[in-house]
Amino acid sequence: MKRSFFLTLLLTALAFSLGAQESAIVRLLAENPDRATNNMHSYEFNPIDDTPAPKGFKAFYITHYGRHGSRYEQNSTFARNAQRPFAILDSLGLLTAEGKALRDDVEAIVDAHKGMEGSLTPRGAREQRTLAARMAERFPSVFTDKNRQEVDCFSSTSFRVIMSMANFSYGLKEKFPAQQFTFTSAEKYMAYINPSLRVRRPGEVEPPRPAFPAGGFPSRRTCRSPAFRAMISRVSCSRSSRTWAPRCACSVTPSRSSAPSSPRPDCAS
């Protein structure tokens, strides 16, 4: 009986907790719907209240690990696809004034992305400088010690991250001109800067890749498996033009490993 009563209380408390969290999420999204885009949402500089350090203590060292600032899309395909309906609607005389304004906005986005895909945006640069300025204001004791005036900066090899590092450092330099900065970006440091990105390092031996099955090229299911994809650099399957056929044409580009060369093998499902 006691266990049942305790479990009821626990479930009730959990329900109230989940309800409060859901209410907070709904409130945050109502304030700014862009927050629903998760990590694609630009950084918000909201007020921060730091807990005071214990008496007699002060900050003397900071390790800052940050992501790049706002960037352009990796490609402008998303916007170019959005352009197509406007031409059709305009030819039919169905574009309203609001529709034409939206079309102009889409075209402006496409133009802005030309040659800038994946790069740091001006907004992203401002974000990094503002982050650095806020750090300097919150922890001035770290940067005012005359015996500690060196800042070592490391970046991944991504160009937008290198530019983020430069802008962040510039923000600190504006606040504390006496600080001396060193900048490093190389494959040597990628293993700890971005551990999730598995890149073969200089001198590292590439692990053996699995061989193709003895019976030739595999079924569609195997064709899409991680092991099969590890052996090739690209697999594109297309269905028959007449029916949802049980066969797909696989265009296979062999990787650097020894894989049999066959221009367009058929994959039986």
Order of alpha helices (4+ residues) and beta strands (2+ residues): alpha-alpha-alpha-alpha-alpha-beta-alpha-beta-alpha-alpha-alpha-beta-beta-beta
